[in-house]
Amino acid sequence: LVRRGCSVAVLNMRACAGSPLRNPRLFSAYRGSTDDVRMGVRYVREKLLGGGSVGSKADVFILGWSNGGTIVTNTLAEQASGEGKGHAGVWTRVQGGASLATPHDMAESTRNCEERVFSRWVYNRYVARSVVRQIAPHADFYRSGPVARWVDDEPTVDVDIDLLLGATRIRDIDEAMTRRVFGYPSVDDYYRDASSFRRLGQILVPLLLVSAADDPVSTGWVAFDEVRRNPMLVLAYTEYGGHLGWQDDFDAQRSAWVEGIVADFFKSVQQMRGRGDEA
């Protein structure tokens, strides 16, 4: 993206990539995380771009991989619906996005990760233990008593710290903390509500979706009907690529193809906006 002339900012979800956790709220695939994305966009517009007409009129796009793609898709849907928190007009508005290797149906993806041997041991257990390592230094947040819910008008909740720190499945983490903090009666209710395919029809800005048929996490499933019904959506569906594994023939450590089509997509949207065309 930088080589294509884009300025890039990175938003790490809470406690990810070494980011400090300053309060008990972690992240989900929907509630809370979309608020954080809007806060990040507002920071880019007001601080990094200097505010004023430059900050308010700049073209800003958001890009997410895997669970980040779910968050991107849900954020774009909320931009149209007004749901969620932290909306601030042009300051939190984005002009488009890209969602890569997204598990659009979280219930099905989780079931797949629990039932298939490869996904269970290579992905589910690895991700669960990785999240636990990120949370462990902040365990005192949850041992000291009930924590606030994301839903303002509901009471505090207790996090099951023992289940959380001993988690070997993503579902364990979501049962111990995520569904409680974000106000869901069950893990299945959380997965159902956070699944991004439910909101594809609400999106009113251009969104590029890139998925692989052999993705072991999502099972390769994409909401084709929803994509076809919304002219704002563009789907690149590849035969191979696995989960986040679009490798270049000449260098397996690079993903120039997928990075290139994302950059081209953003530039095309920008050019269409510059001409006054409908995106």
Contacts in CASP RR format, 6 or more apart in sequence:
PFRMAT RR
TARGET T0000
AUTHOR 0000-0000-0000
METHOD contacts of the structure
MODEL  1
LVRRGCSVAVLNMRACAGSPLRNPRLFSAYRGSTDDVRMGVRYVREKLLG
GGSVGSKADVFILGWSNGGTIVTNTLAEQASGEGKGHAGVWTRVQGGASL
ATPHDMAESTRNCEERVFSRWVYNRYVARSVVRQIAPHADFYRSGPVARW
VDDEPTVDVDIDLLLGATRIRDIDEAMTRRVFGYPSVDDYYRDASSFRRL
GQILVPLLLVSAADDPVSTGWVAFDEVRRNPMLVLAYTEYGGHLGWQDDF
DAQRSAWVEGIVADFFKSVQQMRGRGDEA
1 8 0 8 1.000
1 63 0 8 1.000
1 259 0 8 1.000
1 262 0 8 1.000
1 263 0 8 1.000
1 266 0 8 1.000
2 8 0 8 1.000
4 260 0 8 1.000
4 263 0 8 1.000
4 264 0 8 1.000
4 267 0 8 1.000
6 263 0 8 1.000
6 266 0 8 1.000
9 40 0 8 1.000
9 44 0 8 1.000
9 48 0 8 1.000
11 36 0 8 1.000
11 37 0 8 1.000
11 40 0 8 1.000
12 18 0 8 1.000
12 19 0 8 1.000
13 19 0 8 1.000
13 26 0 8 1.000
13 27 0 8 1.000
13 33 0 8 1.000
13 36 0 8 1.000
13 68 0 8 1.000
13 71 0 8 1.000
14 21 0 8 1.000
14 25 0 8 1.000
14 26 0 8 1.000
14 27 0 8 1.000
14 36 0 8 1.000
15 21 0 8 1.000
15 26 0 8 1.000
15 27 0 8 1.000
15 134 0 8 1.000
15 135 0 8 1.000
15 138 0 8 1.000
16 27 0 8 1.000
16 134 0 8 1.000
18 134 0 8 1.000
21 134 0 8 1.000
21 135 0 8 1.000
21 137 0 8 1.000
21 138 0 8 1.000
21 141 0 8 1.000
23 141 0 8 1.000
24 138 0 8 1.000
24 141 0 8 1.000
24 142 0 8 1.000
24 147 0 8 1.000
24 148 0 8 1.000
24 159 0 8 1.000
24 181 0 8 1.000
25 32 0 8 1.000
25 147 0 8 1.000
25 148 0 8 1.000
25 150 0 8 1.000
25 181 0 8 1.000
26 135 0 8 1.000
26 177 0 8 1.000
26 178 0 8 1.000
26 181 0 8 1.000
27 33 0 8 1.000
27 36 0 8 1.000
28 178 0 8 1.000
28 181 0 8 1.000
28 182 0 8 1.000
28 190 0 8 1.000
28 194 0 8 1.000
29 67 0 8 1.000
29 68 0 8 1.000
29 70 0 8 1.000
29 71 0 8 1.000
29 74 0 8 1.000
29 106 0 8 1.000
29 194 0 8 1.000
29 196 0 8 1.000
30 70 0 8 1.000
30 71 0 8 1.000
30 74 0 8 1.000
30 182 0 8 1.000
30 193 0 8 1.000
30 194 0 8 1.000
31 84 0 8 1.000
31 150 0 8 1.000
31 182 0 8 1.000
31 183 0 8 1.000
31 193 0 8 1.000
31 194 0 8 1.000
32 84 0 8 1.000
32 85 0 8 1.000
32 150 0 8 1.000
32 182 0 8 1.000
33 71 0 8 1.000
33 74 0 8 1.000
34 71 0 8 1.000
34 74 0 8 1.000
34 75 0 8 1.000
34 78 0 8 1.000
34 84 0 8 1.000
35 84 0 8 1.000
35 85 0 8 1.000
35 86 0 8 1.000
37 62 0 8 1.000
37 71 0 8 1.000
37 72 0 8 1.000
37 75 0 8 1.000
38 75 0 8 1.000
38 85 0 8 1.000
38 86 0 8 1.000
38 87 0 8 1.000
38 88 0 8 1.000
38 92 0 8 1.000
39 86 0 8 1.000
39 92 0 8 1.000
41 60 0 8 1.000
41 62 0 8 1.000
41 91 0 8 1.000
41 92 0 8 1.000
41 93 0 8 1.000
41 94 0 8 1.000
42 88 0 8 1.000
42 91 0 8 1.000
42 92 0 8 1.000
44 60 0 8 1.000
45 51 0 8 1.000
45 55 0 8 1.000
45 56 0 8 1.000
45 58 0 8 1.000
45 60 0 8 1.000
45 90 0 8 1.000
45 91 0 8 1.000
45 92 0 8 1.000
46 55 0 8 1.000
46 91 0 8 1.000
49 55 0 8 1.000
49 58 0 8 1.000
56 90 0 8 1.000
56 91 0 8 1.000
57 90 0 8 1.000
59 95 0 8 1.000
59 266 0 8 1.000
59 269 0 8 1.000
59 270 0 8 1.000
59 273 0 8 1.000
60 93 0 8 1.000
60 94 0 8 1.000
60 95 0 8 1.000
61 94 0 8 1.000
61 95 0 8 1.000
61 96 0 8 1.000
61 97 0 8 1.000
61 98 0 8 1.000
61 266 0 8 1.000
61 269 0 8 1.000
62 72 0 8 1.000
62 75 0 8 1.000
62 76 0 8 1.000
62 94 0 8 1.000
62 96 0 8 1.000
62 97 0 8 1.000
62 98 0 8 1.000
63 72 0 8 1.000
63 97 0 8 1.000
63 98 0 8 1.000
63 99 0 8 1.000
63 100 0 8 1.000
63 262 0 8 1.000
64 71 0 8 1.000
64 72 0 8 1.000
64 98 0 8 1.000
64 99 0 8 1.000
64 100 0 8 1.000
64 102 0 8 1.000
65 100 0 8 1.000
65 101 0 8 1.000
65 244 0 8 1.000
66 100 0 8 1.000
66 101 0 8 1.000
66 102 0 8 1.000
66 103 0 8 1.000
66 217 0 8 1.000
66 243 0 8 1.000
66 244 0 8 1.000
67 103 0 8 1.000
68 99 0 8 1.000
68 102 0 8 1.000
69 99 0 8 1.000
69 100 0 8 1.000
69 101 0 8 1.000
69 102 0 8 1.000
69 196 0 8 1.000
70 99 0 8 1.000
70 102 0 8 1.000
70 103 0 8 1.000
70 104 0 8 1.000
70 106 0 8 1.000
70 194 0 8 1.000
70 195 0 8 1.000
70 196 0 8 1.000
72 97 0 8 1.000
72 98 0 8 1.000
72 99 0 8 1.000
72 102 0 8 1.000
72 207 0 8 1.000
73 99 0 8 1.000
73 102 0 8 1.000
73 104 0 8 1.000
73 196 0 8 1.000
73 199 0 8 1.000
73 200 0 8 1.000
73 203 0 8 1.000
73 207 0 8 1.000
74 194 0 8 1.000
74 196 0 8 1.000
74 199 0 8 1.000
75 94 0 8 1.000
76 94 0 8 1.000
76 96 0 8 1.000
76 97 0 8 1.000
76 203 0 8 1.000
76 205 0 8 1.000
76 207 0 8 1.000
77 83 0 8 1.000
77 196 0 8 1.000
77 199 0 8 1.000
77 200 0 8 1.000
77 201 0 8 1.000
77 202 0 8 1.000
77 203 0 8 1.000
78 84 0 8 1.000
78 87 0 8 1.000
78 199 0 8 1.000
79 87 0 8 1.000
79 92 0 8 1.000
79 93 0 8 1.000
79 94 0 8 1.000
79 204 0 8 1.000
79 205 0 8 1.000
80 202 0 8 1.000
80 203 0 8 1.000
80 204 0 8 1.000
81 199 0 8 1.000
81 202 0 8 1.000
86 92 0 8 1.000
94 205 0 8 1.000
95 205 0 8 1.000
95 206 0 8 1.000
95 269 0 8 1.000
95 270 0 8 1.000
95 273 0 8 1.000
95 279 0 8 1.000
96 205 0 8 1.000
96 206 0 8 1.000
96 207 0 8 1.000
96 266 0 8 1.000
96 269 0 8 1.000
96 279 0 8 1.000
97 205 0 8 1.000
97 206 0 8 1.000
97 207 0 8 1.000
97 208 0 8 1.000
97 266 0 8 1.000
98 207 0 8 1.000
98 208 0 8 1.000
98 209 0 8 1.000
98 210 0 8 1.000
98 262 0 8 1.000
98 265 0 8 1.000
98 266 0 8 1.000
99 196 0 8 1.000
99 207 0 8 1.000
99 208 0 8 1.000
99 209 0 8 1.000
99 210 0 8 1.000
100 209 0 8 1.000
100 210 0 8 1.000
100 211 0 8 1.000
100 244 0 8 1.000
100 258 0 8 1.000
100 262 0 8 1.000
101 210 0 8 1.000
101 211 0 8 1.000
101 212 0 8 1.000
101 215 0 8 1.000
101 217 0 8 1.000
101 218 0 8 1.000
101 242 0 8 1.000
101 243 0 8 1.000
101 244 0 8 1.000
101 245 0 8 1.000
102 196 0 8 1.000
102 209 0 8 1.000
102 211 0 8 1.000
102 218 0 8 1.000
103 109 0 8 1.000
103 217 0 8 1.000
103 218 0 8 1.000
104 195 0 8 1.000
104 196 0 8 1.000
104 197 0 8 1.000
104 200 0 8 1.000
104 218 0 8 1.000
104 221 0 8 1.000
104 222 0 8 1.000
104 223 0 8 1.000
105 195 0 8 1.000
105 197 0 8 1.000
105 218 0 8 1.000
105 221 0 8 1.000
105 223 0 8 1.000
106 191 0 8 1.000
106 192 0 8 1.000
106 194 0 8 1.000
106 195 0 8 1.000
107 188 0 8 1.000
107 191 0 8 1.000
107 192 0 8 1.000
107 195 0 8 1.000
108 218 0 8 1.000
108 219 0 8 1.000
108 221 0 8 1.000
109 217 0 8 1.000
109 218 0 8 1.000
109 219 0 8 1.000
110 170 0 8 1.000
110 171 0 8 1.000
110 191 0 8 1.000
112 119 0 8 1.000
112 216 0 8 1.000
112 217 0 8 1.000
112 218 0 8 1.000
112 219 0 8 1.000
113 119 0 8 1.000
113 120 0 8 1.000
113 123 0 8 1.000
113 124 0 8 1.000
113 170 0 8 1.000
113 217 0 8 1.000
114 120 0 8 1.000
114 124 0 8 1.000
114 169 0 8 1.000
114 171 0 8 1.000
116 216 0 8 1.000
118 216 0 8 1.000
119 216 0 8 1.000
119 217 0 8 1.000
122 216 0 8 1.000
123 216 0 8 1.000
123 217 0 8 1.000
123 243 0 8 1.000
124 169 0 8 1.000
124 170 0 8 1.000
125 168 0 8 1.000
125 169 0 8 1.000
127 170 0 8 1.000
128 167 0 8 1.000
128 168 0 8 1.000
128 169 0 8 1.000
128 170 0 8 1.000
128 172 0 8 1.000
128 173 0 8 1.000
129 167 0 8 1.000
129 168 0 8 1.000
131 167 0 8 1.000
131 170 0 8 1.000
131 173 0 8 1.000
132 164 0 8 1.000
132 165 0 8 1.000
132 166 0 8 1.000
132 167 0 8 1.000
132 173 0 8 1.000
135 164 0 8 1.000
135 165 0 8 1.000
136 165 0 8 1.000
139 161 0 8 1.000
139 165 0 8 1.000
141 147 0 8 1.000
142 159 0 8 1.000
142 161 0 8 1.000
142 164 0 8 1.000
142 177 0 8 1.000
143 161 0 8 1.000
145 158 0 8 1.000
146 155 0 8 1.000
146 156 0 8 1.000
146 157 0 8 1.000
146 158 0 8 1.000
147 156 0 8 1.000
147 157 0 8 1.000
147 158 0 8 1.000
147 159 0 8 1.000
147 181 0 8 1.000
148 156 0 8 1.000
148 181 0 8 1.000
149 155 0 8 1.000
149 156 0 8 1.000
149 157 0 8 1.000
149 180 0 8 1.000
149 181 0 8 1.000
149 182 0 8 1.000
149 183 0 8 1.000
150 181 0 8 1.000
150 182 0 8 1.000
150 183 0 8 1.000
151 182 0 8 1.000
151 183 0 8 1.000
154 183 0 8 1.000
157 180 0 8 1.000
157 181 0 8 1.000
157 183 0 8 1.000
158 180 0 8 1.000
159 176 0 8 1.000
159 177 0 8 1.000
159 180 0 8 1.000
159 181 0 8 1.000
160 175 0 8 1.000
160 176 0 8 1.000
160 177 0 8 1.000
161 176 0 8 1.000
163 172 0 8 1.000
163 175 0 8 1.000
163 176 0 8 1.000
164 172 0 8 1.000
164 173 0 8 1.000
164 176 0 8 1.000
164 177 0 8 1.000
166 172 0 8 1.000
167 173 0 8 1.000
167 176 0 8 1.000
171 187 0 8 1.000
174 187 0 8 1.000
174 190 0 8 1.000
174 191 0 8 1.000
175 187 0 8 1.000
178 184 0 8 1.000
178 187 0 8 1.000
178 190 0 8 1.000
179 185 0 8 1.000
179 186 0 8 1.000
179 187 0 8 1.000
179 189 0 8 1.000
179 190 0 8 1.000
182 190 0 8 1.000
184 190 0 8 1.000
184 193 0 8 1.000
192 198 0 8 1.000
197 223 0 8 1.000
197 226 0 8 1.000
200 223 0 8 1.000
200 226 0 8 1.000
200 227 0 8 1.000
200 230 0 8 1.000
200 233 0 8 1.000
201 226 0 8 1.000
201 229 0 8 1.000
201 230 0 8 1.000
203 230 0 8 1.000
203 232 0 8 1.000
203 233 0 8 1.000
204 232 0 8 1.000
205 232 0 8 1.000
205 279 0 8 1.000
206 232 0 8 1.000
206 233 0 8 1.000
206 234 0 8 1.000
206 265 0 8 1.000
206 269 0 8 1.000
206 279 0 8 1.000
207 232 0 8 1.000
207 233 0 8 1.000
207 234 0 8 1.000
208 234 0 8 1.000
208 236 0 8 1.000
208 261 0 8 1.000
208 262 0 8 1.000
208 265 0 8 1.000
209 222 0 8 1.000
209 227 0 8 1.000
209 233 0 8 1.000
209 234 0 8 1.000
209 235 0 8 1.000
209 236 0 8 1.000
210 235 0 8 1.000
210 236 0 8 1.000
210 238 0 8 1.000
210 246 0 8 1.000
210 258 0 8 1.000
210 261 0 8 1.000
210 262 0 8 1.000
211 218 0 8 1.000
211 220 0 8 1.000
211 222 0 8 1.000
211 235 0 8 1.000
211 236 0 8 1.000
211 237 0 8 1.000
211 238 0 8 1.000
212 220 0 8 1.000
212 237 0 8 1.000
212 238 0 8 1.000
212 239 0 8 1.000
212 240 0 8 1.000
212 241 0 8 1.000
212 242 0 8 1.000
212 243 0 8 1.000
212 245 0 8 1.000
212 246 0 8 1.000
213 220 0 8 1.000
213 237 0 8 1.000
213 238 0 8 1.000
213 239 0 8 1.000
213 240 0 8 1.000
214 220 0 8 1.000
214 239 0 8 1.000
214 240 0 8 1.000
214 241 0 8 1.000
214 242 0 8 1.000
215 241 0 8 1.000
215 242 0 8 1.000
215 243 0 8 1.000
216 242 0 8 1.000
216 243 0 8 1.000
217 243 0 8 1.000
218 243 0 8 1.000
222 235 0 8 1.000
222 237 0 8 1.000
224 235 0 8 1.000
226 233 0 8 1.000
227 233 0 8 1.000
227 235 0 8 1.000
232 279 0 8 1.000
234 265 0 8 1.000
236 261 0 8 1.000
238 246 0 8 1.000
241 247 0 8 1.000
245 255 0 8 1.000
246 255 0 8 1.000
246 257 0 8 1.000
246 258 0 8 1.000
247 253 0 8 1.000
247 254 0 8 1.000
247 255 0 8 1.000
248 254 0 8 1.000
248 255 0 8 1.000
248 256 0 8 1.000
248 257 0 8 1.000
269 279 0 8 1.000
272 278 0 8 1.000
272 279 0 8 1.000
273 279 0 8 1.000
END
